[in-house]
Amino acid sequence: AMMTSMPSIVRALLLFCFTFTVGVSRNVDHAASPSKAALIPVEDHAEVSTRNNRHDRILQASTVPQFDYFERPDVKFVKQLPNTGTTSQPGIRRSNAVQLSPDEARLYVTLTDGAFYSMDRTTGRIVATYKPKPRQSDWSVESGSGIDFYMGDGDVKEKYMVYSIADVSPQGEKQSRVIALSHPSAKLMWTSPPMLGEVSGTPVITSSGTHIFLTRNTEDNTAGHFTILDATDQGMHVFDEASDRYREEDRAPYGPVGLARNPVKGASWDKSGIINRNDVAWWAHSTDAGRTDDGMTRGYQLPKYFDGVTFPRVIRLKPVTWTTTNAPVFSSDGDDVYFTGTRSGVRAWVNHADGNEKASWSASLTRKNNDGLQPIYSSVALEPGEGNQYVGSATSTFAKISKTGIIPWEVPIGSVALGQAKVSYDNERVYFIETNEGTVAAHETRLGQRLWSMSCREYLSGDNCQSHTVEGEFSLSRNGQFLYFGNRVGQVIALQLGDAPTDPPSPAPTPREGALFNPMPTELVTDEPTFSPIPFPTMEPEGTISPWPTWDTAEPTVKSSALRLCGACVFAALTTASSIILIL
């Protein structure tokens, strides 16, 4: 009311004072906190992953410090694994993995012959080896599995990891077993009883640590099975259901299982009104290796009040016009799930969309003109904020897809990327590996521009890259400093991408102190399992991981100097206005 009764010139002077004062106070705020100039805001990083072994780099802080990236990466080490070296020998192929443990205590590797290696992540030194024996002397062992981890944060005390192998008879018959090894000692805990067929992808451990979910295919890869093992009872089979158990026309092979761990809203298809936060498994048919438009998705969840004995049946979800050989990827809260597959496509159910309904959206990336059904070969990579996905197409392009299914960019690359991409924790870079010559590439995430690439000839000093293809899964360290991968001829390579932040963000949960351990002699384990879990050893740290301290992110207060400026400006305005009125 006072403002409306004042002459217009007075109102103008007071408005100028207010605007000037706000601008000054903002500058004072900024100057009072110079460290803010070195901080990059990252949205949605307050989410905390429910389990460390999900490899989510969800950050507790709302900002992260600048990372000192190298202009080009440095080669940290190259390690040739034993009994490898040529394409006719064991190596790291599709679905095998070079994988950091969630606490980054060890680097683990699976090979095509079922061999398992534990390595020092800083030097590449082999710490321990496990080599399974075939079930019979004239059989052989194969593996197309990565590794899943349980970090002791559920009902089971011991930390352990699992992967799968297949025993192959001289006639080509396959029987699968799941191997459980202690972490970080890589000692054999148990080997499951054999199962007909071959496990699809990597078995997954439930959040409780008590059960292992997997899919496997039998009868010349035509009949899928969903199987549950009891991890507390030497991997005994406690549940199995075939795809055609209830309807012959539903007979089909299965792709790998994806797992939503403790989903906030439970299973999207559960309409009981009772929120069941037990893990949710979801997978799809893999008919014709992802090259057919006649598919279906399936789901599974243990009851909320599971008695340990009564297992529910598999949920037959919506028929779909695609198939896949890749595991679906869930958001950390379990509300969103992303499938890749036929026709170079990505399909998503977001915001807890019902799995019995049509997908929320689908997006098609580039594919060969003469192969319309060509599938994508890897799962999507979710950025830490989980808004965008990154994935290679069915051919030689790489793309970013938004949570709503929009494709901001799709760029050409040298060859198809078979491994899942990795996103830096600051959301600035995405890494993938071109399969044919093992070229490691980094692209910035905003526009997709290539920042650098490093071919096999650079990190292996002129080797023949045609035989050094990279097909398996690779790892990025939590702080983004190191990238680890392996190739077809059994070489494990570590690249250093930059210097770690001085004050890196605190992960969730924080790794325990002394996450590196004393060296252990290289050990070739060939004895059959004793079916008695080996106790977790007490070990002294062999080194230390860089500390992850927190930093002060408190908002600065407005300084009194700004308030004094405000008062002075108002006084000057009123004095000037009074003089003008007197003159008039």
C-alpha positions as CSV (number, residue, x, y, z in Angstrom):
1,A,0.0,0.0,0.0
2,M,2.9,2.3,0.8
3,M,4.5,1.6,-2.5
4,T,1.3,2.4,-4.5
5,S,1.0,5.8,-2.7
6,M,4.6,6.8,-3.5
7,P,5.6,8.8,-6.6
8,S,6.8,6.6,-9.4
9,I,10.3,7.9,-9.1
10,V,10.5,6.8,-5.5
11,R,9.2,3.3,-6.4
12,A,11.8,3.0,-9.1
13,L,14.7,4.0,-6.8
14,L,13.6,1.5,-4.1
15,L,13.2,-1.3,-6.8
16,F,16.8,-0.5,-8.0
17,C,18.0,-0.8,-4.4
18,F,16.4,-4.2,-3.9
19,T,17.7,-5.6,-7.2
20,F,21.2,-4.3,-6.5
21,T,21.3,-5.7,-3.0
22,V,20.2,-9.2,-4.1
23,G,22.9,-9.3,-6.7
24,V,25.5,-8.2,-4.3
25,S,24.4,-10.7,-1.7
26,R,24.7,-13.5,-4.2
27,N,28.2,-12.5,-5.1
28,V,29.1,-12.3,-1.4
29,D,27.7,-15.8,-0.9
30,H,29.7,-17.2,-3.8
31,A,32.9,-15.5,-2.7
32,A,32.4,-16.8,0.8
33,S,32.6,-20.4,-0.5
34,P,35.3,-20.6,-3.1
35,S,35.3,-24.4,-3.0
36,K,31.9,-24.4,-4.7
37,A,33.5,-23.3,-7.9
38,A,35.2,-26.7,-8.1
39,L,32.0,-28.6,-7.5
40,I,29.7,-29.9,-10.2
41,P,26.0,-30.5,-9.1
42,V,24.7,-34.0,-9.8
43,E,21.0,-34.6,-9.4
44,D,19.3,-37.5,-7.8
45,H,22.4,-38.8,-6.0
46,A,20.8,-39.0,-2.6
47,E,19.4,-42.5,-3.4
48,V,21.2,-45.2,-1.5
49,S,21.6,-48.6,-3.1
50,T,20.1,-51.4,-1.0
51,R,23.1,-53.6,-1.7
52,N,26.8,-52.9,-2.3
53,N,27.1,-55.8,-4.8
54,R,24.8,-54.1,-7.3
55,H,27.7,-52.0,-8.5
56,D,25.6,-48.9,-8.3
57,R,27.6,-45.8,-7.8
58,I,24.7,-43.9,-6.2
59,L,26.3,-41.1,-4.2
60,Q,25.2,-39.8,-0.8
61,A,26.4,-36.3,-1.5
62,S,24.5,-33.9,-3.8
63,T,27.8,-32.7,-5.4
64,V,31.0,-34.4,-6.5
65,P,34.5,-32.9,-7.0
66,Q,36.1,-32.5,-10.4
67,F,38.0,-35.6,-11.6
68,D,41.4,-35.0,-13.0
69,Y,41.0,-37.0,-16.2
70,F,44.1,-37.7,-18.3
71,E,44.0,-36.5,-21.9
72,R,44.6,-40.2,-22.8
73,P,44.7,-43.2,-20.4
74,D,47.9,-44.8,-19.2
75,V,48.5,-48.6,-19.2
76,K,48.6,-49.7,-15.6
77,F,49.4,-53.4,-16.3
78,V,48.9,-56.2,-18.9
79,K,48.8,-59.7,-17.4
80,Q,48.8,-62.9,-19.5
81,L,46.9,-65.6,-17.6
82,P,48.4,-69.1,-17.4
83,N,47.5,-71.7,-20.2
84,T,46.2,-69.0,-22.5
85,G,47.7,-67.0,-25.4
86,T,46.1,-68.2,-28.6
87,T,42.5,-68.4,-29.9
88,S,42.5,-72.2,-29.6
89,Q,43.3,-71.9,-25.9
90,P,41.0,-70.7,-23.1
91,G,40.2,-67.0,-23.0
92,I,37.7,-64.4,-22.0
93,R,34.7,-64.6,-24.3
94,R,31.2,-63.3,-24.3
95,S,29.5,-63.5,-20.9
96,N,32.8,-64.1,-19.1
97,A,34.0,-61.2,-17.0
98,V,36.9,-59.2,-15.6
99,Q,35.1,-58.0,-12.5
100,L,36.0,-55.9,-9.4
101,S,34.5,-57.1,-6.2
102,P,32.1,-54.5,-4.7
103,D,34.6,-53.5,-2.0
104,E,37.3,-53.4,-4.6
105,A,39.5,-55.8,-2.6
106,R,40.1,-58.1,-5.5
107,L,39.9,-58.3,-9.3
108,Y,38.3,-61.6,-10.5
109,V,38.3,-63.2,-13.9
110,T,36.4,-66.1,-15.4
111,L,37.6,-68.0,-18.5
112,T,35.9,-70.2,-21.1
113,D,37.4,-73.4,-19.5
114,G,35.9,-72.7,-16.1
115,A,39.1,-71.4,-14.5
116,F,38.7,-68.6,-12.0
117,Y,41.5,-66.1,-11.1
118,S,41.8,-63.7,-8.2
119,M,44.2,-60.8,-8.9
120,D,45.6,-57.8,-7.1
121,R,43.8,-54.9,-8.7
122,T,46.8,-52.6,-8.5
123,T,49.6,-54.8,-9.9
124,G,47.8,-57.6,-11.8
125,R,49.5,-60.3,-9.7
126,I,47.6,-63.6,-9.5
127,V,46.7,-64.2,-5.8
128,A,44.6,-67.4,-6.1
129,T,43.3,-69.8,-8.7
130,Y,40.4,-72.2,-8.8
131,K,40.2,-74.8,-11.6
132,P,37.2,-77.1,-11.5
133,K,37.6,-80.8,-12.5
134,P,35.1,-82.3,-15.0
135,R,32.6,-84.7,-13.6
136,Q,34.2,-87.6,-15.6
137,S,37.7,-88.0,-16.9
138,D,36.7,-87.9,-20.6
139,W,34.5,-84.8,-20.2
140,S,35.5,-81.2,-20.5
141,V,34.5,-78.0,-18.7
142,E,33.2,-74.8,-20.2
143,S,32.0,-71.5,-18.8
144,G,30.0,-68.6,-20.2
145,S,29.4,-66.9,-16.8
146,G,30.3,-63.8,-15.0
147,I,30.3,-63.4,-11.2
148,D,27.7,-62.3,-8.7
149,F,28.6,-61.3,-5.1
150,Y,27.1,-61.5,-1.7
151,M,28.8,-59.1,0.8
152,G,27.4,-60.4,4.1
153,D,24.7,-57.8,4.5
154,G,21.8,-60.3,4.7
155,D,21.0,-63.5,6.6
156,V,24.2,-65.3,5.7
157,K,27.3,-64.2,7.6
158,E,30.1,-65.2,5.1
159,K,30.9,-63.1,2.0
160,Y,30.9,-65.2,-1.1
161,M,30.6,-65.2,-4.9
162,V,29.1,-67.5,-7.5
163,Y,29.6,-68.4,-11.1
164,S,28.5,-71.3,-13.3
165,I,30.3,-74.0,-15.3
166,A,29.1,-76.7,-17.8
167,D,30.4,-80.2,-17.9
168,V,30.5,-81.4,-21.5
169,S,30.4,-85.1,-22.5
170,P,32.2,-86.4,-25.6
171,Q,28.8,-86.5,-27.3
172,G,28.2,-82.8,-26.5
173,E,25.7,-83.3,-23.7
174,K,25.9,-80.4,-21.1
175,Q,25.3,-80.5,-17.4
176,S,25.7,-77.3,-15.3
177,R,27.0,-76.6,-11.8
178,V,27.2,-73.5,-9.7
179,I,30.5,-72.8,-7.9
180,A,30.5,-70.8,-4.7
181,L,33.9,-69.3,-3.6
182,S,34.6,-67.3,-0.4
183,H,35.5,-63.6,-0.8
184,P,38.3,-62.4,-0.8
185,S,40.2,-65.7,-0.4
186,A,38.6,-67.4,-3.4
187,K,38.5,-70.7,-1.5
188,L,35.9,-73.3,-2.6
189,M,32.8,-73.3,-0.4
190,W,30.6,-75.7,-2.3
191,T,29.7,-76.9,-5.8
192,S,26.0,-77.5,-6.5
193,P,24.7,-80.8,-7.7
194,P,24.7,-81.0,-11.6
195,M,21.7,-79.8,-13.6
196,L,20.8,-80.7,-17.1
197,G,21.5,-78.1,-19.8
198,E,23.5,-74.9,-19.6
199,V,23.0,-71.9,-17.3
200,S,22.0,-68.8,-19.2
201,G,24.3,-65.9,-18.3
202,T,25.3,-65.5,-14.6
203,P,23.5,-66.9,-11.6
204,V,22.3,-64.2,-9.1
205,I,22.4,-64.2,-5.3
206,T,19.3,-62.9,-3.5
207,S,19.7,-60.0,-1.1
208,S,19.4,-62.4,1.9
209,G,22.3,-64.5,0.6
210,T,20.2,-67.6,1.2
211,H,19.2,-68.4,-2.4
212,I,20.5,-68.3,-5.9
213,F,18.3,-67.7,-8.9
214,L,19.2,-68.8,-12.4
215,T,17.7,-69.8,-15.8
216,R,19.0,-72.7,-17.8
217,N,18.2,-74.3,-21.2
218,T,17.9,-78.0,-22.0
219,E,17.0,-80.2,-24.9
220,D,19.2,-78.6,-27.5
221,N,18.5,-75.1,-26.1
222,T,14.7,-75.4,-26.7
223,A,13.3,-75.6,-23.2
224,G,13.9,-73.0,-20.5
225,H,14.0,-73.7,-16.7
226,F,13.9,-71.3,-13.8
227,T,15.8,-72.9,-10.9
228,I,16.5,-71.9,-7.3
229,L,19.4,-73.2,-5.3
230,D,19.7,-73.1,-1.5
231,A,23.0,-71.4,-0.7
232,T,22.9,-72.5,2.9
233,D,22.7,-76.2,1.9
234,Q,25.6,-76.7,-0.5
235,G,23.6,-75.3,-3.4
236,M,20.9,-78.0,-3.3
237,H,18.1,-77.6,-5.8
238,V,14.9,-76.5,-4.0
239,F,12.8,-75.3,-6.9
240,D,12.6,-75.8,-10.7
241,E,9.9,-75.0,-13.2
242,A,10.1,-75.6,-17.0
243,S,8.7,-73.1,-19.5
244,D,6.2,-75.7,-20.8
245,R,5.1,-77.0,-17.5
246,Y,1.6,-75.8,-17.9
247,R,1.2,-75.2,-21.6
248,E,3.1,-77.0,-24.4
249,E,2.9,-73.9,-26.6
250,D,4.9,-71.9,-24.1
251,R,8.0,-74.1,-24.5
252,A,11.0,-71.8,-25.2
253,P,14.5,-71.2,-24.0
254,Y,15.2,-68.5,-21.4
255,G,17.5,-65.5,-21.4
256,P,19.4,-64.6,-18.2
257,V,17.7,-63.4,-15.0
258,G,17.7,-59.8,-13.9
259,L,17.1,-59.0,-10.2
260,A,15.4,-56.1,-8.5
261,R,16.8,-56.2,-5.0
262,N,14.3,-55.3,-2.2
263,P,12.1,-53.2,-4.6
264,V,10.4,-50.3,-2.8
265,K,6.9,-51.0,-4.3
266,G,7.3,-54.8,-4.7
267,A,6.5,-56.6,-8.0
268,S,4.7,-54.5,-10.6
269,W,2.4,-57.3,-11.5
270,D,1.3,-57.9,-7.9
271,K,-2.1,-56.4,-7.4
272,S,-2.8,-57.8,-3.9
273,G,-2.3,-54.4,-2.3
274,I,0.4,-55.8,0.0
275,I,3.9,-54.5,-0.6
276,N,6.3,-57.4,-0.8
277,R,9.9,-56.2,-0.8
278,N,11.5,-59.6,-1.5
279,D,13.7,-59.6,-4.5
280,V,11.9,-59.7,-7.9
281,A,13.3,-61.8,-10.8
282,W,12.4,-60.9,-14.4
283,W,13.6,-62.5,-17.6
284,A,12.5,-63.1,-21.2
285,H,12.5,-65.9,-23.8
286,S,15.7,-66.2,-25.9
287,T,14.3,-68.1,-28.9
288,D,16.6,-68.0,-32.0
289,A,19.2,-66.1,-29.9
290,G,17.1,-62.9,-29.9
291,R,16.2,-63.0,-33.6
292,T,12.5,-63.8,-33.5
293,D,9.4,-61.7,-32.8
294,D,7.6,-64.4,-30.8
295,G,8.5,-64.0,-27.2
296,M,7.3,-63.6,-23.6
297,T,8.5,-62.3,-20.3
298,R,8.4,-64.2,-17.0
299,G,8.7,-63.1,-13.4
300,Y,9.2,-64.6,-9.9
301,Q,9.1,-63.4,-6.3
302,L,9.2,-65.3,-3.0
303,P,6.2,-64.6,-0.7
304,K,6.4,-61.8,1.8
305,Y,6.2,-64.3,4.6
306,F,8.2,-67.0,3.0
307,D,8.4,-70.2,5.1
308,G,11.5,-71.6,3.4
309,V,9.5,-74.5,2.1
310,T,6.6,-73.4,-0.1
311,F,7.8,-72.0,-3.4
312,P,5.2,-70.2,-5.6
313,R,5.0,-70.9,-9.3
314,V,6.6,-68.7,-12.0
315,I,4.5,-65.8,-13.2
316,R,3.7,-65.9,-16.9
317,L,3.7,-62.3,-18.0
318,K,2.8,-60.6,-21.3
319,P,3.6,-62.1,-24.7
320,V,5.9,-59.8,-26.5
321,T,7.2,-59.4,-30.1
322,W,10.8,-59.8,-29.3
323,T,13.3,-62.1,-27.5
324,T,16.7,-61.5,-25.9
325,T,19.9,-63.2,-24.7
326,N,20.6,-60.4,-22.2
327,A,19.5,-59.9,-18.6
328,P,17.2,-57.0,-17.9
329,V,18.5,-54.0,-15.8
330,F,16.5,-52.6,-12.9
331,S,16.7,-49.1,-11.3
332,S,17.9,-49.2,-7.7
333,D,14.3,-48.8,-6.3
334,G,13.0,-51.5,-8.6
335,D,10.5,-49.2,-10.3
336,D,12.0,-49.3,-13.7
337,V,13.2,-52.2,-15.8
338,Y,14.9,-52.2,-19.2
339,F,15.2,-55.0,-21.8
340,T,17.3,-55.1,-24.9
341,G,16.7,-57.5,-27.8
342,T,15.2,-58.1,-31.2
343,R,15.2,-55.4,-33.9
344,S,18.0,-53.5,-32.2
345,G,15.4,-52.5,-29.7
346,V,15.2,-51.3,-26.1
347,R,11.9,-51.8,-24.2
348,A,11.1,-50.3,-20.8
349,W,8.5,-50.6,-18.0
350,V,9.0,-47.4,-15.9
351,N,7.4,-45.9,-12.8
352,H,6.3,-49.3,-11.6
353,A,4.4,-50.1,-14.8
354,D,2.6,-53.4,-14.8
355,G,4.6,-56.2,-16.3
356,N,1.4,-57.7,-17.6
357,E,0.8,-54.7,-19.7
358,K,2.5,-53.2,-22.8
359,A,5.9,-51.7,-22.3
360,S,5.9,-48.0,-21.3
361,W,8.0,-47.3,-24.4
362,S,10.3,-48.9,-27.0
363,A,13.2,-47.4,-28.9
364,S,14.9,-48.8,-32.0
365,L,18.5,-48.2,-32.8
366,T,20.4,-48.8,-36.0
367,R,20.5,-52.3,-37.5
368,K,21.7,-53.9,-40.7
369,N,19.4,-53.3,-43.7
370,N,19.4,-57.0,-44.6
371,D,18.8,-58.3,-41.0
372,G,15.7,-56.6,-39.6
373,L,15.5,-58.9,-36.6
374,Q,19.1,-58.3,-35.5
375,P,19.3,-58.1,-31.7
376,I,21.3,-55.8,-29.4
377,Y,24.1,-57.9,-27.7
378,S,24.4,-56.3,-24.3
379,S,22.2,-54.9,-21.5
380,V,21.8,-51.1,-21.0
381,A,24.1,-49.2,-18.6
382,L,22.2,-46.9,-16.3
383,E,23.9,-43.6,-15.3
384,P,24.3,-43.1,-11.5
385,G,21.3,-40.8,-11.4
386,E,19.4,-43.5,-13.3
387,G,17.7,-41.1,-15.7
388,N,19.5,-42.2,-18.9
389,Q,20.7,-45.4,-20.4
390,Y,23.6,-46.1,-22.7
391,V,24.0,-49.1,-25.1
392,G,25.5,-50.3,-28.3
393,S,23.1,-51.1,-31.1
394,A,22.9,-54.3,-33.1
395,T,25.5,-53.0,-35.4
396,S,28.4,-50.4,-35.1
397,T,26.7,-47.5,-33.4
398,F,26.4,-46.4,-29.7
399,A,23.5,-44.4,-28.2
400,K,22.1,-42.6,-25.3
401,I,18.4,-43.1,-24.4
402,S,16.4,-41.0,-22.0
403,K,14.1,-42.4,-19.3
404,T,11.2,-41.5,-21.6
405,G,12.6,-43.4,-24.6
406,I,14.0,-40.4,-26.5
407,I,17.3,-40.9,-28.3
408,P,19.4,-37.7,-27.8
409,W,22.3,-39.1,-29.8
410,E,23.5,-42.2,-31.6
411,V,27.0,-42.1,-33.0
412,P,29.0,-44.5,-35.3
413,I,31.7,-46.6,-33.7
414,G,34.3,-49.0,-35.1
415,S,32.5,-52.3,-34.4
416,V,29.8,-53.8,-32.3
417,A,30.2,-53.6,-28.5
418,L,29.3,-56.9,-26.8
419,G,30.0,-55.8,-23.2
420,Q,27.8,-53.6,-21.1
421,A,29.0,-50.0,-21.1
422,K,30.1,-48.2,-17.9
423,V,29.2,-44.6,-16.8
424,S,31.5,-42.5,-14.7
425,Y,30.1,-41.6,-11.3
426,D,30.1,-37.9,-12.3
427,N,27.9,-38.7,-15.3
428,E,30.4,-36.9,-17.6
429,R,31.7,-39.9,-19.5
430,V,30.6,-43.3,-20.8
431,Y,33.0,-46.1,-21.7
432,F,32.6,-49.1,-24.0
433,I,34.9,-51.5,-25.9
434,E,34.6,-52.1,-29.6
435,T,34.8,-55.9,-30.0
436,N,36.8,-56.5,-33.2
437,E,40.1,-54.9,-32.3
438,G,39.5,-54.3,-28.6
439,T,39.4,-50.5,-28.9
440,V,38.5,-48.8,-25.6
441,A,36.5,-45.6,-26.2
442,A,35.3,-42.7,-24.0
443,H,32.5,-40.4,-25.0
444,E,31.1,-37.4,-23.2
445,T,27.5,-38.1,-22.2
446,R,25.9,-34.7,-23.2
447,L,26.3,-34.8,-26.9
448,G,28.1,-38.2,-27.5
449,Q,31.4,-36.7,-28.7
450,R,34.3,-39.1,-28.6
451,L,37.0,-37.9,-26.2
452,W,39.6,-40.6,-26.9
453,S,40.0,-44.1,-28.0
454,M,42.9,-46.6,-27.5
455,S,43.3,-49.6,-29.8
456,C,44.9,-52.9,-29.1
457,R,48.1,-51.8,-30.9
458,E,48.5,-49.1,-28.3
459,Y,48.0,-50.9,-25.0
460,L,49.6,-54.2,-26.3
461,S,52.5,-52.5,-28.2
462,G,51.7,-53.6,-31.7
463,D,50.2,-57.0,-31.3
464,N,47.9,-58.5,-33.9
465,C,44.6,-57.0,-32.9
466,Q,42.4,-59.3,-35.0
467,S,43.0,-62.2,-32.5
468,H,42.6,-60.0,-29.5
469,T,38.9,-59.3,-29.6
470,V,37.2,-58.1,-26.4
471,E,33.8,-59.9,-25.9
472,G,33.4,-60.2,-22.1
473,E,32.2,-57.9,-19.4
474,F,34.6,-55.2,-18.0
475,S,34.8,-53.1,-14.8
476,L,35.2,-49.5,-13.9
477,S,36.5,-48.7,-10.4
478,R,34.1,-46.9,-8.1
479,N,35.9,-43.5,-8.3
480,G,36.5,-43.8,-12.1
481,Q,40.2,-44.0,-11.9
482,F,40.8,-47.5,-13.4
483,L,39.2,-49.6,-16.1
484,Y,39.8,-53.4,-16.3
485,F,39.1,-55.7,-19.2
486,G,40.3,-58.9,-20.8
487,N,40.5,-60.4,-24.3
488,R,40.0,-63.6,-26.2
489,V,43.6,-64.8,-25.7
490,G,43.6,-64.5,-21.9
491,Q,45.2,-61.1,-21.3
492,V,43.9,-58.8,-18.5
493,I,44.5,-55.1,-19.0
494,A,44.2,-52.2,-16.6
495,L,44.0,-48.6,-17.8
496,Q,44.4,-45.6,-15.6
497,L,41.9,-42.9,-16.7
498,G,43.0,-40.1,-14.4
499,D,43.9,-39.1,-10.9
500,A,41.4,-39.8,-8.2
501,P,39.6,-36.8,-6.7
502,T,41.3,-35.3,-3.6
503,D,38.0,-35.6,-1.8
504,P,36.0,-38.3,-3.6
505,P,32.4,-38.9,-2.7
506,S,31.4,-41.3,0.0
507,P,29.8,-44.4,-1.6
508,A,26.8,-46.2,-0.1
509,P,27.7,-48.2,1.8
510,T,31.2,-47.1,2.6
511,P,33.7,-50.0,2.1
512,R,35.3,-51.3,5.2
513,E,38.8,-50.3,6.1
514,G,41.7,-52.3,4.8
515,A,39.9,-53.5,1.7
516,L,43.2,-54.8,0.2
517,F,44.6,-58.0,1.7
518,N,47.9,-59.7,2.3
519,P,49.3,-61.6,-0.7
520,M,48.4,-65.3,-0.9
521,P,50.3,-67.9,-2.8
522,T,48.9,-68.8,-6.2
523,E,46.9,-71.9,-5.6
524,L,45.6,-74.4,-8.1
525,V,42.5,-76.0,-6.6
526,T,41.5,-79.3,-8.2
527,D,40.0,-81.3,-5.4
528,E,36.3,-82.1,-5.4
529,P,34.2,-80.0,-3.0
530,T,33.9,-81.2,0.6
531,F,30.4,-79.6,0.8
532,S,31.5,-77.8,4.0
533,P,31.6,-74.0,3.8
534,I,35.1,-72.7,4.5
535,P,35.1,-70.1,7.2
536,F,35.9,-66.5,6.2
537,P,39.7,-66.0,7.0
538,T,41.1,-63.2,9.1
539,M,43.6,-61.3,6.9
540,E,45.7,-58.3,7.4
541,P,45.5,-55.5,4.8
542,E,48.3,-55.4,2.2
543,G,47.6,-51.8,1.4
544,T,45.0,-49.2,1.7
545,I,42.3,-47.8,-0.6
546,S,42.3,-44.0,-0.9
547,P,40.1,-42.6,1.9
548,W,36.7,-41.3,1.0
549,P,36.2,-38.4,3.4
550,T,33.1,-36.2,3.3
551,W,33.4,-32.5,2.7
552,D,31.4,-29.4,3.9
553,T,28.5,-28.7,1.6
554,A,26.6,-26.4,4.0
555,E,25.1,-23.4,2.3
556,P,27.0,-20.2,3.1
557,T,25.1,-17.4,4.9
558,V,24.5,-13.9,3.6
559,K,27.3,-11.7,5.0
560,S,26.5,-8.6,7.1
561,S,28.2,-6.5,4.5
562,A,25.4,-7.2,2.1
563,L,22.9,-6.1,4.7
564,R,24.8,-2.9,5.3
565,L,24.8,-2.2,1.6
566,C,21.0,-2.7,1.5
567,G,20.4,-0.2,4.4
568,A,22.7,2.4,2.8
569,C,21.0,2.0,-0.5
570,V,17.5,2.4,0.9
571,F,18.6,5.5,3.0
572,A,20.1,7.1,-0.1
573,A,17.0,6.4,-2.1
574,L,14.7,7.9,0.5
575,T,16.9,11.0,0.9
576,T,17.0,11.6,-2.9
577,A,13.2,11.1,-3.1
578,S,12.6,13.6,-0.3
579,S,14.7,16.2,-2.0
580,I,12.9,15.7,-5.3
581,I,9.5,16.1,-3.6
582,L,10.6,19.3,-1.9
583,I,11.8,20.8,-5.2
584,L,8.5,19.8,-6.9
